[in-house]
Amino acid sequence: MRSATIIASVPLDSGLVRRLAARSGLGGGDQLATFVRGRVGASSRGDLAGEVAPSKGRVETLAIGSGAYRTVSVPLVRQPPILLAALTPTSTIAAEQRTERTKLVAGLLASLLLIGVVAYIAGRSIVGSLGRLAAAANSIAAGRLHERVPVRGRDEFAAVGRAFNQMAAQLEARLADLEEERQRLRDANTRFGDALAATLDPDQLRRVIVQNAVEATGARGGLLREGDGSVVSVGDMDAGPRRLELELTAGRRSFGMLVLLGSEFDTEATITAASLAGQAVIALDNARMHRIVERQALVDELTGLANRRQGDEALATELARGGRLGGPVGLILADLDDFKAVNDAYGHPTGDAVLREFADALRGTVREIDLAVRWGGEEFGVILPGTDVEGATEVAERVRTALAERSVIAVDGSPIRVTASFGVAASAPGITADALIDAADDALYGAKRAGKDRVYSEPRPVAPA
């Protein structure tokens, strides 16, 4: 069997290298070159020359001629060793790196700018939302509860805005309720003050105090306990469990204890109760003073009998009643005998004791419906409703006898016998008070002229002129 050897040759010259470079897709600054035994053989541009031995299969930087290149090579022929290398100038790589770096920096700057713009827009939105919330909060703090936050969108700030608006609406409704409650309390206080000012009867006043205190504080029951143990109560006395106790005092004077009963008393109810208690004390003290003044106006301070003013009013009232019903009114006028001599001999203290003794004799003799009056000085009177001349004369005689049986002890300890003279008259329908008084006064002077210590009367009822 015979063998044959075929030999083919390819010239590794610049033309081949240029054709390879044209088909390789290398960039404009890149080129291919062959290296034979450590020297540049051929290059795609034909401008490379020099001795250099690239390492096969490695990327490295080589100085070829006057330039520096990044190279990567592969072997073409083992013997002699021929390498094919792709070369890129390091200046081109550096330029591309600078370009990419510039692009990267520009991209980063653009990203930062975009982030900044987005953050600014978002910040403006957030700040605007917070600003609207703050403005609404300030309005509510200033009392303008009708203010609301504009709500746009469905994000978290919109949810906060809606919640804020709901809170403002609830606060507005609650404030309206509170204002209505305050107005109710103001009205109750006003009514309470008016009632206290208009009521001077202590018993009625105490009931008004308890009723208004229970209403104004929302209590279920209340009572006013006085120092003597008497109690005025209103509502449920078994209510509880809370008790609100307020002492009604003015200086050292106590008007009792106001007790309110209920399930709960808040701060406002407690303040209201304290305010009402203060007004109640003033009203009770005014009623007490009114009674004193009224008593002073209608009662003689020395004897405790009705004074002339009360006597005149009572006589006019009884005459008017007698005129309507047809009954008589008896009148007794009495005058202490020789009273001036007693004052001159024993002094005014003894004279005052004599006046009080006679007043006691009157009180111990007349009926409850009769009115004993200190007419003035040592003169006294008795008004007897429904009593004719005979009946009034009998009463006058009993008083005269009771006085004669008494003795007054002077300041020096000596007993003094005191007597009085009496004039009696009775009315007929239509008689005036002055006419009746004149008739009794005439009878009194008749008793004086007859020798004192006796009773004189008009024989017939005094008739109108």
C-alpha positions as CSV (number, residue, x, y, z in Angstrom):
1,M,0.0,0.0,0.0
2,R,1.4,3.3,-1.0
3,S,0.9,6.6,1.0
4,A,1.1,10.2,-0.1
5,T,1.5,13.5,1.6
6,I,-0.4,16.6,0.7
7,I,1.1,19.9,1.6
8,A,-0.9,23.1,1.6
9,S,0.4,26.5,2.5
10,V,-1.3,29.7,3.6
11,P,0.8,32.9,3.5
12,L,0.6,34.6,6.9
13,D,1.1,38.0,5.5
14,S,-0.6,41.4,6.0
15,G,-3.2,40.6,3.5
16,L,-4.5,37.6,5.4
17,V,-4.4,39.5,8.6
18,R,-6.4,42.3,7.1
19,R,-9.0,39.9,5.8
20,L,-9.3,38.3,9.2
21,A,-9.6,41.7,10.9
22,A,-12.3,42.8,8.5
23,R,-14.4,39.6,9.3
24,S,-13.7,39.7,13.0
25,G,-15.9,42.7,13.9
26,L,-13.1,44.5,15.7
27,G,-13.6,48.2,16.5
28,G,-12.0,51.0,14.5
29,G,-9.0,51.3,16.9
30,D,-8.4,47.5,17.2
31,Q,-6.3,45.4,15.0
32,L,-5.0,41.8,14.5
33,A,-1.3,40.9,14.4
34,T,0.8,37.8,14.1
35,F,3.9,37.1,16.2
36,V,6.6,34.8,15.0
37,R,9.4,33.8,17.4
38,G,8.9,36.9,19.6
39,R,8.6,39.4,16.8
40,V,5.7,41.1,15.1
41,G,5.0,39.3,11.9
42,A,2.2,41.1,10.1
43,S,-0.6,43.4,11.3
44,S,-4.0,44.4,9.9
45,R,-2.8,48.0,9.7
46,G,0.8,47.3,8.9
47,D,2.1,49.8,11.4
48,L,3.3,47.5,14.1
49,A,6.9,46.3,14.4
50,G,9.2,45.2,17.2
51,E,10.2,42.3,19.3
52,V,7.7,41.2,21.8
53,A,6.6,37.8,23.0
54,P,2.9,37.7,24.1
55,S,1.7,34.9,26.3
56,K,-0.8,32.7,24.6
57,G,-4.3,32.7,26.1
58,R,-3.7,35.6,28.5
59,V,-4.9,39.2,28.5
60,E,-2.0,41.5,29.1
61,T,-0.6,44.9,28.3
62,L,2.3,45.0,25.9
63,A,4.5,47.8,24.7
64,I,4.9,47.5,20.9
65,G,6.8,50.1,19.1
66,S,5.9,53.5,20.5
67,G,2.5,52.4,21.8
68,A,0.9,50.3,24.5
69,Y,-1.7,47.7,23.8
70,R,-4.0,45.3,25.6
71,T,-3.6,42.0,23.9
72,V,-5.0,38.5,23.9
73,S,-3.4,35.8,21.7
74,V,-4.0,32.3,20.4
75,P,-1.5,29.9,18.8
76,L,-1.7,29.3,15.0
77,V,1.3,27.1,14.4
78,R,3.3,25.2,16.9
79,Q,6.5,25.1,15.0
80,P,7.8,27.6,14.5
81,P,5.6,29.2,17.2
82,I,3.2,31.6,15.5
83,L,0.6,33.5,17.5
84,L,-2.4,35.5,16.3
85,A,-3.2,38.4,18.7
86,A,-6.0,41.0,19.0
87,L,-4.7,44.3,20.1
88,T,-6.5,47.4,21.4
89,P,-4.6,50.6,22.2
90,T,-4.6,51.3,25.9
91,S,-5.4,54.9,25.0
92,T,-8.7,53.8,23.4
93,I,-9.6,51.7,26.4
94,A,-8.8,54.7,28.7
95,A,-11.0,56.9,26.6
96,E,-13.8,54.5,26.6
97,Q,-13.4,54.1,30.4
98,R,-13.6,57.9,30.8
99,T,-16.7,58.0,28.5
100,E,-18.4,55.2,30.5
101,R,-17.4,56.9,33.8
102,T,-18.8,60.2,32.5
103,K,-22.0,58.4,31.5
104,L,-22.2,56.7,34.9
105,V,-21.7,59.9,36.8
106,A,-24.3,61.6,34.5
107,G,-26.7,58.8,35.1
108,L,-26.1,59.0,38.9
109,L,-26.6,62.8,38.8
110,A,-29.7,62.4,36.8
111,S,-31.0,59.7,39.2
112,L,-30.2,62.0,42.2
113,L,-31.9,64.9,40.5
114,L,-35.0,62.7,39.8
115,I,-35.0,61.5,43.3
116,G,-34.7,65.1,44.5
117,V,-37.6,66.2,42.4
118,V,-39.7,63.3,43.5
119,A,-38.7,63.9,47.1
120,Y,-39.5,67.6,46.7
121,I,-42.9,66.9,45.2
122,A,-43.6,64.3,47.9
123,G,-42.3,66.7,50.6
124,R,-44.5,69.5,49.3
125,S,-47.5,67.2,49.4
126,I,-46.6,65.9,52.9
127,V,-45.9,69.4,54.2
128,G,-49.1,70.7,52.6
129,S,-51.1,67.9,54.2
130,L,-49.4,68.5,57.6
131,G,-50.0,72.3,57.1
132,R,-53.7,71.8,56.5
133,L,-53.9,69.5,59.6
134,A,-52.0,72.0,61.7
135,A,-54.2,74.9,60.5
136,A,-57.3,72.9,61.3
137,A,-55.9,72.0,64.7
138,N,-55.1,75.6,65.4
139,S,-58.7,76.6,64.4
140,I,-60.1,74.0,66.7
141,A,-57.8,75.2,69.5
142,A,-59.1,78.7,68.8
143,G,-62.7,77.5,69.2
144,R,-63.6,77.3,65.5
145,L,-64.9,73.8,65.5
146,H,-66.6,74.2,62.1
147,E,-63.2,74.1,60.3
148,R,-62.5,70.9,58.3
149,V,-59.4,69.5,56.6
150,P,-59.7,69.2,52.7
151,V,-59.4,65.5,51.9
152,R,-58.0,64.3,48.5
153,G,-57.0,60.8,47.5
154,R,-56.9,57.6,49.5
155,D,-53.5,57.7,51.0
156,E,-52.6,57.7,54.7
157,F,-52.8,61.5,54.9
158,A,-56.3,61.3,53.5
159,A,-57.2,58.8,56.2
160,V,-55.8,61.0,58.8
161,G,-57.7,64.0,57.4
162,R,-61.0,62.0,57.5
163,A,-60.3,60.9,61.1
164,F,-59.5,64.5,62.0
165,N,-62.7,65.8,60.4
166,Q,-64.7,63.1,62.3
167,M,-63.0,64.2,65.6
168,A,-63.8,67.8,64.9
169,A,-67.5,67.0,64.1
170,Q,-67.7,65.0,67.4
171,L,-66.1,67.8,69.3
172,E,-68.5,70.3,67.8
173,A,-71.5,68.2,68.7
174,R,-70.1,67.7,72.2
175,L,-69.5,71.4,72.6
176,A,-73.1,72.1,71.5
177,D,-74.3,69.6,74.1
178,L,-72.1,71.2,76.8
179,E,-73.3,74.7,75.8
180,E,-76.9,73.5,76.0
181,E,-76.2,72.0,79.5
182,R,-74.5,75.2,80.6
183,Q,-77.5,77.2,79.4
184,R,-79.8,74.9,81.3
185,L,-77.6,75.4,84.4
186,R,-77.6,79.1,83.9
187,D,-81.4,79.1,83.6
188,A,-81.7,77.0,86.7
189,N,-79.3,79.3,88.6
190,T,-81.3,82.3,87.4
191,R,-84.6,80.7,88.4
192,F,-83.0,79.7,91.7
193,G,-81.8,83.3,92.3
194,D,-85.2,84.7,91.4
195,A,-87.0,82.2,93.6
196,L,-84.6,82.9,96.5
197,A,-85.1,86.7,96.1
198,A,-88.9,86.4,96.0
199,T,-89.2,83.9,98.8
200,L,-88.9,85.3,102.4
201,D,-90.8,82.5,104.1
202,P,-88.1,80.2,105.6
203,D,-90.0,77.0,105.3
204,Q,-90.9,77.6,101.6
205,L,-87.4,78.9,101.0
206,R,-85.8,75.7,102.2
207,R,-87.9,73.6,99.9
208,V,-87.0,75.8,97.0
209,I,-83.3,75.4,97.8
210,V,-83.5,71.6,97.8
211,Q,-85.6,71.4,94.7
212,N,-83.4,73.7,92.6
213,A,-80.2,72.0,93.9
214,V,-81.5,68.6,92.9
215,E,-82.5,69.8,89.4
216,A,-79.3,71.8,88.8
217,T,-76.8,69.0,89.7
218,G,-78.8,66.1,88.3
219,A,-79.1,64.5,91.7
220,R,-81.9,62.0,92.3
221,G,-82.7,63.2,95.7
222,G,-81.8,65.8,98.3
223,L,-82.5,67.1,101.8
224,L,-81.8,70.1,104.0
225,R,-81.2,69.1,107.7
226,E,-81.4,72.0,110.2
227,G,-79.7,72.2,113.5
228,D,-83.0,71.4,115.4
229,G,-83.3,68.1,113.5
230,S,-86.1,69.1,111.1
231,V,-85.6,67.9,107.6
232,V,-86.9,69.1,104.2
233,S,-86.5,66.4,101.6
234,V,-87.1,66.1,97.8
235,G,-86.8,63.1,95.5
236,D,-85.5,59.6,96.3
237,M,-83.9,59.5,99.7
238,D,-82.4,56.0,99.0
239,A,-80.5,57.1,96.0
240,G,-76.8,56.7,95.9
241,P,-74.1,55.7,96.2
242,R,-72.6,59.2,96.1
243,R,-73.5,61.9,98.6
244,L,-72.6,65.6,98.2
245,E,-72.8,67.4,101.6
246,L,-72.6,71.2,101.9
247,E,-72.7,73.1,105.1
248,L,-74.9,76.2,104.9
249,T,-73.1,78.7,107.1
250,A,-72.7,82.5,107.3
251,G,-69.9,83.4,109.7
252,R,-70.7,81.6,112.9
253,R,-74.4,81.1,112.0
254,S,-75.4,77.8,110.6
255,F,-78.6,77.2,108.5
256,G,-78.2,73.4,108.3
257,M,-76.6,70.9,106.0
258,L,-77.6,70.5,102.3
259,V,-77.2,66.8,101.2
260,L,-77.5,65.7,97.5
261,L,-77.9,62.1,96.6
262,G,-77.0,60.5,93.2
263,S,-75.0,58.0,91.3
264,E,-72.2,60.4,90.3
265,F,-71.3,64.1,90.7
266,D,-68.7,65.5,88.3
267,T,-66.6,68.6,88.9
268,E,-69.1,70.9,87.2
269,A,-72.0,69.5,89.3
270,T,-69.9,70.0,92.5
271,I,-69.1,73.6,91.5
272,T,-72.8,74.2,90.7
273,A,-73.9,72.8,94.1
274,A,-71.3,75.0,95.9
275,S,-72.5,78.1,94.0
276,L,-76.2,77.3,94.9
277,A,-75.2,76.7,98.5
278,G,-73.7,80.1,98.6
279,Q,-76.8,81.7,97.2
280,A,-79.0,79.7,99.6
281,V,-77.0,80.9,102.6
282,I,-77.5,84.5,101.5
283,A,-81.3,83.9,100.9
284,L,-81.7,82.2,104.3
285,D,-79.9,85.0,106.1
286,N,-82.0,87.5,104.2
287,A,-85.1,85.7,105.3
288,R,-83.9,85.7,108.9
289,M,-83.1,89.4,108.7
290,H,-86.5,90.0,107.1
291,R,-88.2,88.3,110.0
292,I,-86.3,90.4,112.5
293,V,-87.2,93.6,110.6
294,E,-90.8,92.5,110.1
295,R,-91.0,91.7,113.8
296,Q,-89.5,95.0,114.7
297,A,-92.0,96.7,112.3
298,L,-95.0,94.9,113.8
299,V,-94.0,94.0,117.4
300,D,-93.2,96.2,120.3
301,E,-89.7,95.4,121.4
302,L,-90.2,96.1,125.1
303,T,-93.4,94.1,125.7
304,G,-93.5,91.7,122.8
305,L,-97.0,92.7,121.9
306,A,-98.2,93.9,118.5
307,N,-97.3,97.6,117.9
308,R,-99.6,100.3,116.8
309,R,-99.0,99.7,113.1
310,Q,-99.9,96.0,113.4
311,G,-102.9,97.0,115.6
312,D,-104.2,99.5,113.0
313,E,-103.8,96.9,110.2
314,A,-105.5,94.2,112.2
315,L,-108.4,96.5,113.2
316,A,-109.0,97.5,109.6
317,T,-108.9,93.8,108.5
318,E,-111.4,92.7,111.2
319,L,-113.8,95.6,110.5
320,A,-113.8,94.7,106.8
321,R,-114.5,91.0,107.6
322,G,-117.2,92.1,110.0
323,G,-118.7,94.2,107.3
324,R,-118.9,91.3,104.9
325,L,-120.1,88.7,107.4
326,G,-122.1,91.0,109.6
327,G,-120.3,90.3,112.9
328,P,-119.2,92.9,115.5
329,V,-115.6,93.8,116.4
330,G,-114.8,94.7,120.0
331,L,-112.1,97.1,121.0
332,I,-110.6,97.6,124.4
333,L,-108.3,100.6,125.2
334,A,-106.4,100.6,128.5
335,D,-104.2,103.1,130.2
336,L,-102.0,102.5,133.2
337,D,-103.1,104.7,136.1
338,D,-100.5,107.2,137.4
339,F,-97.7,105.7,135.3
340,K,-95.8,109.0,135.2
341,A,-95.6,109.0,139.0
342,V,-94.1,105.5,139.0
343,N,-91.5,106.5,136.5
344,D,-90.7,109.6,138.5
345,A,-90.5,107.8,141.8
346,Y,-88.7,104.6,140.8
347,G,-87.1,105.4,137.4
348,H,-87.6,104.1,133.9
349,P,-86.3,100.6,134.5
350,T,-89.1,100.1,137.0
351,G,-91.5,101.7,134.5
352,D,-90.5,99.3,131.9
353,A,-91.1,96.4,134.3
354,V,-94.6,97.7,134.9
355,L,-95.3,97.8,131.1
356,R,-94.0,94.2,130.7
357,E,-96.2,93.1,133.6
358,F,-99.3,94.6,132.1
359,A,-98.4,92.9,128.8
360,D,-98.2,89.6,130.5
361,A,-101.6,90.1,132.1
362,L,-103.1,90.8,128.6
363,R,-101.5,87.8,127.1
364,G,-102.7,85.6,129.9
365,T,-106.3,86.8,129.6
366,V,-107.2,87.2,125.9
367,R,-108.1,84.5,123.4
368,E,-105.8,83.3,120.7
369,I,-107.9,85.1,118.0
370,D,-107.7,88.3,119.9
371,L,-104.8,90.7,119.4
372,A,-103.1,92.6,122.3
373,V,-101.5,95.8,121.2
374,R,-99.2,98.3,122.8
375,W,-101.0,101.4,121.5
376,G,-98.4,103.8,122.6
377,G,-96.6,104.8,125.9
378,E,-98.6,103.4,128.8
379,E,-101.7,102.9,126.6
380,F,-102.7,99.4,125.4
381,G,-105.4,97.9,123.3
382,V,-107.1,94.6,122.6
383,I,-108.9,93.8,119.3
384,L,-111.6,91.1,119.7
385,P,-113.1,89.7,116.5
386,G,-116.7,88.6,116.7
387,T,-117.2,90.2,120.1
388,D,-119.9,92.6,121.1
389,V,-119.8,95.3,123.8
390,E,-120.9,92.9,126.6
391,G,-118.2,90.3,125.7
392,A,-115.5,92.9,125.3
393,T,-116.5,94.4,128.7
394,E,-116.1,91.0,130.4
395,V,-112.6,90.6,128.9
396,A,-111.6,94.1,130.0
397,E,-112.8,93.3,133.6
398,R,-110.8,90.1,133.6
399,V,-107.7,91.9,132.5
400,R,-108.3,94.6,135.2
401,T,-108.7,92.0,137.9
402,A,-105.6,90.1,136.8
403,L,-103.5,93.3,136.8
404,A,-104.8,94.3,140.2
405,E,-103.7,90.9,141.6
406,R,-100.2,91.4,140.4
407,S,-97.4,93.4,142.0
408,V,-94.3,94.8,140.4
409,I,-91.0,94.8,142.4
410,A,-89.2,98.1,142.0
411,V,-85.4,98.3,141.6
412,D,-85.0,99.0,145.3
413,G,-87.0,95.8,146.1
414,S,-90.3,97.5,147.2
415,P,-93.5,96.1,145.7
416,I,-95.6,98.4,143.6
417,R,-99.4,98.0,143.1
418,V,-100.4,98.9,139.6
419,T,-103.9,99.5,138.2
420,A,-105.3,100.5,134.8
421,S,-108.5,102.1,133.4
422,F,-110.3,100.5,130.5
423,G,-112.6,101.9,127.7
424,V,-114.7,99.4,125.7
425,A,-116.5,99.8,122.4
426,A,-117.9,97.5,119.6
427,S,-118.6,98.1,116.0
428,A,-121.7,98.0,113.9
429,P,-121.6,97.2,110.2
430,G,-120.1,100.1,108.2
431,I,-118.2,101.7,111.1
432,T,-114.7,103.0,110.4
433,A,-111.6,102.2,112.5
434,D,-111.2,105.8,113.5
435,A,-114.8,106.0,114.8
436,L,-114.4,102.8,116.8
437,I,-111.1,104.0,118.3
438,D,-112.7,107.4,119.2
439,A,-115.6,105.6,120.9
440,A,-113.3,103.4,123.0
441,D,-111.1,106.4,123.8
442,D,-114.1,108.3,125.0
443,A,-115.1,105.4,127.3
444,L,-111.5,105.2,128.6
445,Y,-111.5,108.9,129.6
446,G,-114.9,108.3,131.2
447,A,-113.2,105.6,133.4
448,K,-110.4,108.0,134.2
449,R,-112.8,110.7,135.3
450,A,-114.8,108.3,137.3
451,G,-111.8,107.5,139.6
452,K,-109.6,105.1,137.6
453,D,-109.1,101.3,138.0
454,R,-112.4,100.6,136.3
455,V,-114.0,99.6,133.0
456,Y,-116.3,101.9,131.0
457,S,-118.1,100.9,127.8
458,E,-120.3,102.4,125.1
459,P,-123.8,101.0,125.9
460,R,-124.5,100.3,122.2
461,P,-122.4,99.3,119.2
462,V,-120.8,102.3,117.5
463,A,-122.8,102.9,114.3
464,P,-121.8,104.9,111.2
465,A,-122.5,108.6,111.3
